[in-house]
């Protein structure tokens, strides 16, 4: 967190140096963190944090003023880090101003579960429709004329035309008696 370069060498290691400085960013604010020998005995207060100005030029002057008698390496690397952090903060502010569509992921398990439910519901609906069609055909054919006539209220519109057709056909058919030469009589339906 406190390494000024991110490299692990004697010059840029915050643990190996008793006098050290770096720039860190927290919650959109850049801080100059300085470690001195006088603070080494209290690890919780070892780093002196100074909030830097939002203005880049003023922040650079602030770093120069605070690190006047420090090594040129630490001053230079701290300024580089400040530049990097301010550019990062500018980019984040710019991105926050832009409105972008929010990408929402759907869990794979949920998608599969919904697909299974839909397919089962589709199969159940097909089964229900086929049963209803079969029952209507049987009602039209007159299979259930004597039974369950009190429950057929909602199908009356579908049954009545079928019964009317069957009555018309029955009226058209007439029994004809045919007498043969040998004396036998046969009854047939005439169309």
N, C-alpha and C positions, 0 to 999 in steps of 0.2 A: 504494500500500500504506500509506504513512504519512500520507496526507491525512486531516485530522480531520473534514472535512465532505464531501469528495468533489467540492467545487466548485473551479473554477480561478479564484481571485481573489487579490489581493495579501495579504489577511489570512490566508487559510487554505491557502496554498501552502507545502509543506515546503521547496521549493527556494529560494524567495524570502526566507524568514525564517531568520536565523541562530540565533534562539532559538525553539524549537518543541517542542510536546508533543502526543502522541496516544496512543490505546489501541488495541492490536492483539490478535488472538486467534490462538494457534498451539497445535494439539494439545490443545484443550479448556482451555487456560489463558489468562487475560487478562494482558497485559503493558502497563505504562505505559512508553512510549518517549519519551525526552527528548533534544533536540539542543541543544547549547550552542556558543558561539563557541570555547571552549577546545579543543573536540574537532574543529574544522573541518579541521585540517591532516592528520588521519588518517581518511580516508573509511571504512575498514573498522571503525573504532571510534567513528564519529561519533554513533551512537545508543546511549544508556545505557538498558538494558532492566531494568525492575524487575517481577518477577512480583507480581501482585495477589492478595489473599485470595479464597478461594472465596465467603465470606460477602459479600453485596452491601453491607451497611451498613459493614462494616470496610473494604472496598475503596474506598468513597466517601471515608471518613476518610483513607485512605492517599493517595488522589489529592489531597485538600485539603492534607494535610501536605507532600507532595512539591512541589506547585505553589503554595506560599504567596505568593511575590513575582512570580508570572507574570501575564500579562494576563488580565483577567476573561473575555475571549472564549475564550481557549484552555482555561481551567479549566472553563468552562461546557460547551464543545463536547466536551471530554474526558470529562466526567461523562455527557453525553448518549450518547456512543459506548460508554462502559462499561455504561450501562443497556441499550442495544441488544444488546451482546455477551452480557451475562448472560442476557437473555431468550432469545436464540438458543441459548445453551448449555443452558438449562433445557428448551427445546423439544426439542433433540436428545436429551437424557437421557431425556425422557419417551417419545419415539418409539423409542428403543433398547430400552426396557423392554417395549413392546408387541410382540407376535408377529404379524407379518403374513405372508401367503403370498408366497413368492418368485416373481416373474414371470420365466419363462424364455422367451425368444423362439426360434422355430425359423426357421432361415434359409430364405428362399423357394426358393433353388436346391435345397437338400436335400429340401424337401417335393415339388418338381416331379420330382426324380430318383426319389424313392421311388414316386411315383404312376406314373411311366413304367415302372419295374420291375414294379410290381404288375400293370399292364395287360398287359405283355408276358408275365408269368408266367401270367396268366389265359388269354390267347390260346393259349399253349403247352399249358396243361392241357386246354383245350377240344380242341385238335388231337390231343393224345395220347388223350383219351377217345374221340374220333370214330374214330381209327385202331383202337383196341382193339375198339370196337363192330363195326366193319367186319370185322375179323379173326374175331371170335367168330361173326358171322353166316356168314362163309365156312366156318368150321370146322363149324358146325352143319349147313350145307348139304352138307358132305362134299367140298368143293373140295380140301382138303389131306389126304385120307385116306391116300394113298400116300406123300406127301412129308413130311418133317420130323416124323414121329410120335414121335421120341425127345425133342423139345422141348415137347411138349404136356402135360407133367405137371401144371402148375399150372391148366390149363383143363379137366382131366378131369371135374370136377364139373359144369361147364357143358356139356360136349360129350355126356356119357353120356345125359342125359335127351333130348337132341335126337336121338341115334342110336336110342334105344329107340322114340321116337315114329315115326321113319322106318321102322323094322323092323315096327312094328304096322301101319302103313299098307301096307307091302309085302305083309304076310301077308293083309290084307283083300282086296287086289287079286288077282284070278285071271284067268288067260288063258281066254278063251272062244272056241271056234272056231265060226264061223258059216259054213254052207254055203248058197250061193245056188242058185237054180234053174238058172242057166246053167252051174253046175259050179265056180264060183270059190269058193275058201275064204279067209276073212278072219279074222285073229286080232285080238281086241280085249280090252282090259282091262275087267273087270267090277268094279264097286265094291261 
